[in-house]
Amino acid sequence: MRLNDLFTKTLDQKRGIDSLYLTINSSSYPIYKVPSVIKASLIILNKLIDNGDKRNVMIFPEKSDTMIVFAIFKIIDDILEGRMSKSYDPKKFKKGQKLSFEGCVVEFDSYEKINGTDYIWVNTIDRKTRCRNGLPMSIAPFFQPIESQKPISKQKKYAETKKIIDFQRTMEGEGDILVNMLKDYKAHIVNSIGIVTAIEKVDKALSNRFIINGHKSTDVLLVGSSDSEGNISLLGTGQYHSKPTMLISPDLYSIDGALKKDNVIDLLVIDIKSGPQIEKQLDALDDILGKEIPVLAICDIINSFDITYLKERGFNVWRWDANNMSESLVSGSRVIGNKKYLNCLYHKIEYIEIEKCDIDRCIELLRKNQLEFEESSLNILSVYKDLLRLALKFLRLVAPLSAREKDFVKEKLDKAKKIIISENRYVSDELNGVLSSVVEIISNLCENNRSLKKISQLERVLSEGQDFNICIVIDKAHDILEVSAYYENYCMSAGVSKKISVKTYSEITSESAPFFDTIIVSGWFSEKKMKKILFGFSSPTYYVLLYGSEKIWKMAHMRKWQNVYQSEINQTYLKSLSFVDENNDQNIEILTN
């Protein structure tokens, strides 16, 4: 059976969380069911843990929203499916203890049985006099123990609040019933899940961003944090006297400290590459792993190439990408990074390789003699660095230089020539020849940079492509306005209808970066930068313009990436997903798409 078929079969199975819906920021936004990729991930993880595989990595096209939504529904699913225990026993309340329900504060008085019916008695205030209210347990609201300086509510507020709750619950749908049940048991869940990530980011998202059936996530789940000493405190208003269901920690040392104080965590979720680097906390990770706690590391595809330290510790790796995602799975996950999931599904990279030319010879001469230059005088080393920067500038040049940029290049070249002449007697003839050749090549390119073939190739992509919203990624050394103006004029003169945007590396890889139909990269940057550009999924389609020297860099980096992919064909996941066909009692093997 193929993975797509298995997920279709599995996602059709009814679960409690299917009755819930999610909105973002406010109820005026579109309403979504639980994202399919989240539901599928929960099923996969539960199977792995049930099979004894407690160390796992899940890689998603988008991580920021995905991790938080995953944690929310992991907790809710565990509660509804019985993986987390609920415990509500009013008999354990102490006389005089403050309790809360829907913002109303009461004082516990007693728990009594009258004529065979269990009653809970609570006190309110009416004109400075305590009012004793008795409620049969069958209709009493769930009271949450709190530690608060708030005064006891007045009798009128208590009566009005209870009346509103009683009315609302007569109008409940299936999802509302589940949410209200979760709210009732908010401070009475025995188990908890730990998350290692930036506390402020998650707290803000839970409080304001993700809304479940019209309720803030923090209204449904009790959230807390642990400090460097392992001390736990609750986040948000209304300080409940209970342990949090979701425990957020800024680093592994904080969560390890909480565990050492006998706090129990059923699953630890680690946000890879958010906040302190996990690689620098491996002693704490090993300590946690020694406690046999299930650990799930979540990361995006960009950072998934650098998790060797997890694989060495026996972590299984599951990668959500085009190999195991389908259109139906992605379309059912619109609430989280929809564009990134969709762009990942249709991800296409085309490398436009250009035959070797003068700029390649320039780079080759400088790189080949790098050691000799580094051992030369400071003046010659300075010339070498300036010429290398200029060569890289021309290597990624995709528009003719402006007059200002030409003046800058000529100024650098004139300075280089003077130093070469003054240092001539201290430099070998070979190095002098290299420097003179490089200066001559760059000088010619400065005067005739329109001849650089990346410009004509980029124009060809624009004229032949069908996409409208185009982004050109350039080196920060180039003038954004000049490049933008050049290609807007080109499209106009060529009769090509395009919306042209020009971005630097830092702009296209920022969290607020917009999405495009096509992204054209002006050259091959560093390995780290290329990973962030190509696997940031700001577009489904990428073109990368490459001269000969860049092709060599690309091949080296991609060989490394490919080795990571091949080493991750982890059969543990596929075996855990196998099942027995009830019709013929045969084990069904799961295959990748």
N, C-alpha and C positions, 0 to 999 in steps of 0.2 A: 504494500500500500504506500502511496506517495504521501509526503507530509501534508500537502495541501488538502488531500482527501481526508486525512486523519483530523486536521484542524476543523474542517467543515463538519465532520461527524461529531467531533467533541464539542464544538461551539454551539451546536444545535441542542445539546443536552441542557436541560433547565437547571439553573442554580439560583440561590437566593439573591445574589447580586444582580441578576437580570431584571429584577423589579425596580432597581434604582436608576436614577438618571443624574447626569452631571452637567452643570453649567459653569461658565467661566466668568468671573468678575461680578456678574449680577444676573438676576433671573430674566433680564430682558435679552440675554444672549441665547443662541440656539440651544436646544435641549438635546443631549446625547446619551445614549446607552453606555454602559461600561465598555470602554475601548476593547475591541476584539483582541488586539495584541496583548493587552493586559490580562484578559481572561485566559488566553492561550498560555501566557507565561506563568500564570498562577498554576494552571493544570500541570505544566511541565515541571515546575519547581516542586509541587506537592508530590508528584510521582517520584522524583529523584530523592527527596527526603524520606519518603516512605520506604524506598529501596535501600536506604542507608547511605546515600551519597550526599554528604553534608557540606561539601565545598564546591561552590558553583560560581560561574561568571555568566552574566547575561549582557550581551552587547546590542545596543539599540541605535538606530539612525539618529535619534534625538534623545538626550539624556535628562535635561533639566526638568521638564514637565513630567516626562515618563517616570522617573524615579519616584517623584512625590505621589503621582496618581497610583503607581504600583503599590507603594507602601500603604496608602489609604485603603485600597481595595483588598490588599493582602490581609490586613487586620479585620476588615468587615467580613470578608469571605471566611476567614478562620472562625470568627464568632458565629456566623450563621451556619457553618458546616460542622460546628462542634469541636474544632481544633483548639479553640480557646474556651476556657471555662468561665461561666458566669456565676456570680455568687452574691445573692441579695438576702440578707438575714436581718430584718429590723429588730430581732430579739437582742442583737449585739450592740444596738445603739445604747448610749449611756444617758441617764437622766440629766437634763440640762444641756445636752450636746446640740449644737446648731446644725440644722439640716436645711437643704435648699431644694426648691423645684421651680423651674421657669422664672428665676429671679426673685422668688418669694422666699424669705428666711423665716423659719419656724424653730421652735425649741422642742426637742423630744421630751415627752413626759413619761409614757409607759406603753407597754405592750400587754394586752389583756384578752382573755377569752370570755365572751359573754354569750350565754345560751348556745354554746357550741360554735360561735363565730369569732374569728380572730380580729381584734381591733388594734389599731395603732392610734395613740393619743399624742397630739402635739399642741403646743401653746402658741398663741398670738397675743397681740396687745390691743386693747380697746380702752382709750382714755386712761392710760397708765395702769390698767388692770389686765392681768393675764386671763385670756380666754382659752379654755380647754376644749379642743375639738377631737372627737372620736370618729374614726373612719374604718369601715370594714376593709380588711386587706384586699378583698376582691375588687374594690373600686378605688382604693387609695392610690394616689400618684406615687411614683418611685421617688423617695427622698434621698438626696445625696449629702453625705457628711461633709462639712466644710470647716475650714479654719479661717474665720473672718471677724473683723471688728464691726461689721454691719449690724445695726440694731434689728431686733425681731420685727417682722412686718406687722402692720395693723390688720385687725380682723377683716376689715372691708377689702383690703387688697387680697388677702388670702382667699376670701370667698369669691371675689371676681376672677382671680387667676384660675381657681379650680373650676369655676363655671365655664370659662373659655376653653380650658383643656378638655373638659367633658364634652363640650359641643364639637370641638375639632375632631375628636376621636370617633364621633358618630359619623363623620364625613370622610374618614380615611380610606384611601385606596391601598392596594397591597404594598406598594413601595413605601407609603407613609407609615404604615403599620410597622414595617421593618425599621425605618429610621427612628420612629418613636421608641421602639424597643431598644435600639442602640443608645438613644439618649437616656432611657431609663437605667440601663446598665452601665452607663458611662464610667462611673466610679466604682463599679463592682465587677470588673473583669480581672481575673486572677493573673492572666499571662500578659506579656508585653513583647514588642518588637523594638530592637535598637537600630538606630540609623546614625551613621557617621557621615556628617556633611556640615555645611555652613548653617548654623542654627537660625540666624536672622532670616536667611532666604526661605527656609522651609516654614518657619513660624509665620512669615508674611503671606506665603502662598496658602497655608492652611486657614489663616484668619480671614483673608480677603479675596483670594483668587478662585479656589475650587469650592463650588457649592453643590451639596448633595440633596436632591429633592427639596430645594429651597432653603436648606440649612447650611450654615458654615461648617466646614470640616471640624473646626474646634468645638462646635456645639454637639457633635456626634462622638468625637474621640477625645479622650483625656491625654493631653500632650505635655511632656516634661523635658527637661534637659539635665545633663550631668556636667559638673565642672571638672577641673583637673585633678581634684581630690576624690572624685567619684561621688560627690554629694548630689542628690537629686532635688530639683525644685520644679514646680509646675509652671507652665507658661500661660499667659492670658489672665483674664479677670476671673473672679470666683474661685478662691483657693480651696479646692476640694481636699479633704483629708483622705487621700488615697494615692496609690502608685499609678503612674501614667501607663496607658496602653501603648503609646508611642514615645520612646525615649530617644531624644536627639542629642548627639554628642559631637563636639567640634573635632575630635581626634580619637584614635584608638586607645590612647592612654586614659582618657576620661571614661570610656566605656569599660575598659579593663578595671579601672578603679571602682566603678559601680558594681561590677561582678564580684570583686573581692570583698565588698560589703554585703554579700549574700543577696543581692538583687538578682532575680531570675529573668533571663531573656531567652525567648524561644527561637528567635531568628535575628541575626545581625546583618543588616543591609549596609554595605560600604559604597559610598559615592566615590568612584575613582576620579582622581584629578580635580577635585573640588576642595579647596582649602589645603591643609598640610598634606604633603606627598606621603602616600602610604609606604613607599619604598624606604622612607626614613623612620618608619615606626614598626619595622618587622619584628622587633623583640616583643612588642605588645601584641601584634597579630599572632605570633607563635604561641604566646601565653593563652590567648583566647581560643585558638584552635585546639590547644591541649585540653580545654574544658569540654570538647566534643559538642560545641554549640554549632548548629547549622549557620553557615556564613554565605551570603550572596553578595558578590561584588557586581555593581552595575556601572557600565561605562558606555560612552558613545564609540562609534567606529574610529574616529580620529585617534583616540587614546588607546584603542584596543591592540595596537601593535607593540605596546610597551608593558605587557603584563607577564613577562617571563617569570618574575618572582612568585606569581600566583600559580602558574603552571608547575613550577618546581615544587610547590607545596600540595600538588595533587588536585588542583581545581579543575573541574570540567568546564568547558567553554561552549556556550550557545550563542551563535551570532545571528541576529535578525537582519537579513539582507535579501537581495533578489533571489537567492537560492532557495529560501524557504518561506518567503512572503508571497501572498497572492493579492489580486485586486480587491477581492472581498474582505480579506483580512485588513488591508490598508484602509479601505473605505469605511470599515467599521471602527476605525481608530482616529477619526477626524479631530477629536477634541485635543489630542496631544500631538504637537509637531506634525500636523497633517501634511504640510508641504514637504517636510523633510522625509517623511515615510514614503510619500508618493514619488519624490525625486529619487530616493534610494531604489525604489522598485524599478524605475525606468532609467537608472543611471547609465550614462554612456559617455565615454571619454575617447576623443579622437586626437591622435598626435599627428601634427602636420610637420613632417621632418623636411628640412631644407638642406640641400647639398652644401658641402663645406665651402666657406668663402673667406674673405680677408679677416673678418672679425674672429673667426675660429683660429686662424693662424696667430692672431694677436694674443688670444687667451692661451694658446698652446705654448708660445714662446715664453710668456710670463710664468705660467705654471711650471714648465719644464725647468726653469732656472731659479725657482723660488728659494731653494736653500742657499745658493750662491749670493742672491740679493740680500738675504737675511744676515749673511755674514759680512756684508759690505759696510761701508761707512753709513752713518745716520742720514746723511744727505742723499745718498744713492738709494737707501732703503725707503726714504720719504718719496723719492721719484717713483720707485717701483709701486708703492701703495697707491699713489695718485693715478698712475697709468692703469693699474688694475681696476680701480674704481671707474675710470673712464671707459675702459674696455667692456666692463659689465654693463655700464649704462648703454653703450651701443648694442650690446648683445640682446638687450630687451627693448630696444627702441622700436616703436611701432607707428611713429608719426614723425614727419620732418621736424628738425630742431627749430625753435623760435630764434629770433635774432639775439635775444638775451642769453639763451642757452648756448648759442654758437660763441658768443663773446666769452662766456665762462670757460668753455672747452679751450679756446685759443689762449686764454690767460694761463690756464694750467699747463698747456703745451709749451708756451714761451718760458715759463718758469722752469719746466723740466729741461728744456734745451740748454739754458744757462748753467744749470747745475751739472749737466752731463759734460759740458765743455770745461767747467772749472774743476771737475773731479776726474778728468780724462786720464791723467797720469797715474791715478790710484786704482783704476778699474781695468780688468783684462780686456783685450780686444774683442773677445767673444761677447762679454756682457755689454760692452759699448755698442757692438753691432746689434744686439737684441734690443737695447733701448732705442737706438736710432730707427730700427725697423718698426717698432711699435709706435713711436712718435709719428713716423711717416704714414702708417696705416690709419691711425686715428685722425690725423690731419686731413687725409683724403676723404675719409668718411664724414668728417665735419663739413667739408665743402660740398660733398655729394651724397648726403645721407638718404636722399630719396631712393637711391639705388639699393638700399637694404631690402632684402626680399621678404622680410616679415610684413612690411607695409602692403605689398601687393597681395600676399597671401591672406592677410586680414580683410582686405577689400574684397577678395574673392569669396570669403566666407559670408560676408555681409550681403553681397549681391546674389549669391546662390541659395542662402538659407531662407527658410520660410518663417522662422520665429521673429517676433516683433520686438520684445523687450530684451535688449542685449546689454551685457556688462563686459567691459574690457578691463582686465586687471593689469596694472602697470607697476613698475618699480617706483618707489617713493622719490627717486632722483629725477623723475620726469614731471613735467608740468601737466597737471590734470586738465586745466582749462584749455591748454593748447591742443592736447590729444582729443578732448571732447569736441572742440570747435572743428578740428580737421575732419573727423568722421561724420559729424553732422553735415558739414559742407559736402563731403563725398557722397553721402546718401542722397542729399538733395540734387546734386548734379547728375547722379547716376539713376535718379528716379526710383530709389529704393526707399520704401516706407519702413523706418525703424525708429525705435526709441533707444537712444544711446546713453548709457551711463558709464562713467570711468571711475574706477575705485583703486585704491592701493590695497596691498595685502592686509593691513590692519583693519581697513574699513570693510572688506568683503568677509572677513572672519570674525567680526564683532558679533555679539549676541543680538544686536539690533539690526543686523544687516538684512536688507530686503531680499526678496526672491526674484529670480530672472528666468526667462525662457531659455536663454543660452548665456554661458560665460566663456569668454575668450581670454586665455592667460598668455601674457606677452612673452613668457619664457619659463625656464625651469629655475625656481628659487631653491632654497635649502630644503632638505628632506622634511624637516618639521613644518615649514611653511606650505609645502606642496600637499602634505597630508591634510592640513587644515583647510586648504582651498578645495581640493578635489573631493574630500569626504565630509565637507561641511554641508553638502546637499542644499546649497542655495539655488541650485538649478538641476534639472535632470540631464542637461547636455553641456559638456565641456569640450572646448578645443584648446590644445596647448601647442604654441608655436615653438619649434625647436631648431636651432642650428646644430651642427655636428658635435661641438663640444658639450652642448646641453644634453644631447642624446646619450652620451656616455654617462653623465650624472644620473639621468633618468633611469637607465638600465640598472645601474648599481642600486639605486633606491628601491626600484620595483622588484628586483630580485630578492631583496630583504623582505619586502612586504609579502611577496608570494610565498616565501618560506614560512612566514607566520600563518598564512591562510592554510597551507597544506598540513602544518603540524596541528591544526585545530579540528581536523576531521575526527571528532571525538565520538567513538561508538557508545560511550556510556549513556549519552543522551538518547540515542536512537534505541538502544536496548531498553531503557527505562520506559520508552513510549510504546514498545511492543505490547500487544494484548492478544487474548485468546478469542477467536471467532466462535461465538456461541452456537452458530449453525452447524459447523463441522468439527468443533473442538480442536482446531489447529491454531498454532501460534502464528500471528501475522507479523511479518518483518516490515519495519518502517524504512523507507528509502528517501534520500534527499531528492528535491525536485530536479 
